[in-house]
Amino acid sequence: MEEYYLICEDSLEGIFTGIYDAYLKKKPHGQIHLSLGEDENYRLFAAYESCQPDEQKAARVAATIIREFGKETYLAICRALASEKPDKGEAVYKTVVTGLSMKDKRDIMGNLANPYIHRVFELARFTANEAHYHVEFLRFKELENKILYASMGPKNNVITFIVPHFADRLPLENFVIHDEVRNIFALHPARRDWYLVSGEEKDWRTEHTFSEGEKMYSELFSSFFHTIAIKERNNYGLQRNMLPIRYRRYMTEFQENSSI
Amino acid sequence: MEKDLMIHGKENMPLMEKLKILADAAKYDVSCSSSGVGRRGDGTGIGNTLSAGICHSFGADGRCISLLKILFTNECIYDCKYCINRKSNDVPRATFTPDEICELTIQFYRRNYIEGLFLSSGIVYSPTYTMELIYEAVHKLRTLYRFQGYIHVKAIPGADPQLIQRLGLLADRMSVNLELPTAEGLKRLAPNKHRKNILSPMRQIQQGITQNKNEIVVYKHAPSFVPAGQSTQMIVGATQESDYQVMMVAENLYKKFELKRVYYSAFVNVNQDRELPALPGGPPLLREHRLYQADWLLRFYGFEAGELLSEQKPNFNVLLDPKADWALRHLELFPVEINRADYRMILRVPGIGVKSAQRIVRARRNGNLNFEDLKRIGVTLKRALYFITCNGKMMYPTKMDEDYITRNLIDRKEKLPFDRDGMTYKQLSLFDDSEECLWKNII
């Protein structure tokens, strides 16, 4: 029995195109697998093909997912595809296959006994959790020109899930959120829509100095942060559970006034 | 005129010092949640709210920091024995101006440090005078600064009801502290406060909320009154009440006053007053933890206080959480068949939370579930396995014997409810998912 491996680009478009091409093969889905990028350990007796991302193919797959499974599931799949895990393409592909054969397609994400659907559920939850952590822990610093600037280092590609929250909350502010890992910037000009810029080499922190108020308010908040804890109840384990250490290097209250 | 001089006489104090004094004085208030109301920004100001609330940091005590929690002033004419700000204490005193409060809130909020403002106060001159100060600050923040984030204010017992009504139209949540579970305790420790005065603003806010809901049905754009509901807190361990009494009070507050939350605060002895118990082992944190666990059982698991405790058994088991304790006393109801039992019974199985129970009911529509599936769904099998069957079989052959199961539930190291420093919050943090952190697992 021959196995097929479709190698897709690591993006929503790339993986949706892969799913489209997998259906084009008209072979049993058990024999077809999606994988990402190049560093795959090649297997004997398997055919490898690479798919070129194709906007139209991807759009048709997206439309099918929304039509058959609903928006909520589509969003879960988008979250799963923002994950850093390499098995996400395969999990989403097989989830779509399983879902289309279910009686109640709208309830696809409830079918957690299926390992692929469960995996998509799990990946989507990783991303949603990490996005939520950033909604909680992201810290803006005010630059000289009143622009608010925040940087972060997320494991999953969460930036598109968090910017709408801040755009709704701070409509009159100019703000920038920088994903240091992927070098993506989200820019929000006051009173206008936000957009993404990627691959820009500019380093905002060296080019701009912080405003006068920045030093004062970051010190005020750090002081508030230390004052508000009740020392009779100290519990660093609980603090670490709730606020994982990897987020702290970006957070004002854990910085030793070094960057200012 | 003279009043103004006294209140605003200390404006020269640096802001940093004021913030330290007035945050330190506010820290014993438990409530920090920013939940209960979802409101998008309207594009003309700053801020929105999420109904699940957002925590922005966690202090060294592991408590969530969501709101800028401060007192307007820590001057106070009352002399409550448990309170650090009582008038007979010689502590540094400070008072904010409304503008300072507004600036701090806005500047912290823009930087994503906080979700909003929690404003309480010591009593200056009279409850009504104090409420007026709070009103002035909140009004300024909402109108001049166009702040649309979360605001939680204290309603001060004894203040003019009209003022409470007006403040309720600006705030998202209001709370009146019950202070102590019983009227006798209150009389002894807080001689200036009376139970009746505490309950009447609580009743007023409850009625205001109900009336407002009806108005909104008729007039869609009627201003909303305390949309995130009201909460209260009581100190546990300063007086002699049993857990049973505390839970009965809490149940009454939920049922008769429709409170959103009741907070329990393990008594911290800050004043060393002779009327108060010395606590050589530190604050009664484990007891507080058990009360919160039981509180969750009341609100999300369909339990009644009378099922968990009774006059004969007035206190919670130290070694077992209240749900496991209940299950062990009702072994005749178990084991429960996962593929057939109704949702409410599944909720009562130790090791299965609200989310797992919902997932089970949803997933079993697509076929029978086995133990492997349950594990994936998120059931804590090492607790649940004594109480459930899948397709008629238990996971391992198990005696339905109280002592045997008890030993197995508490024998494991990680199951002990406390670790070296007295307790672990594992369970509480998990439960916390249900409100503040619900957002994370909505998919």
Interface residues (C-beta under 8 A of the other chain):
Chain A: E72 L75 A76 R79 M102 D104 D107 M109 G110 N111 L112 A113 N114 H118 F121 A124 R125 A128 N129 H132 V135 E136 F137 L138 R139 F140 K141 E142 L148 A150 F166 D168 R169 L170 P171 L172 E173 R191 G213 Y217 S218 E219 L220 F221 S223 F224 F225 H226 T227 I228 A229 I230 K231 E232 R233 N234 N235 Y236 G237 L238 Q239 N241 M242 L243 M251 T252 E253
Chain B: L15 M16 L19 K20 A23 D24 A26 K27 Y28 R40 G41 G43 T44 G45 I46 G47 N48 I54 C55 H56 S57 F58 G59 A60 D61 G62 R63 C64 I65 L68 K69 L104 Q107 F108 R110 R111 N112 Y113 G149 A266 V268 G282 P283 L285 R359 R362 A363 R365 N366 G367 L369 D373 R376 I377 D419 D421 T424 Y425 K426 S429 C437 W439 K440 N441 I442 I443
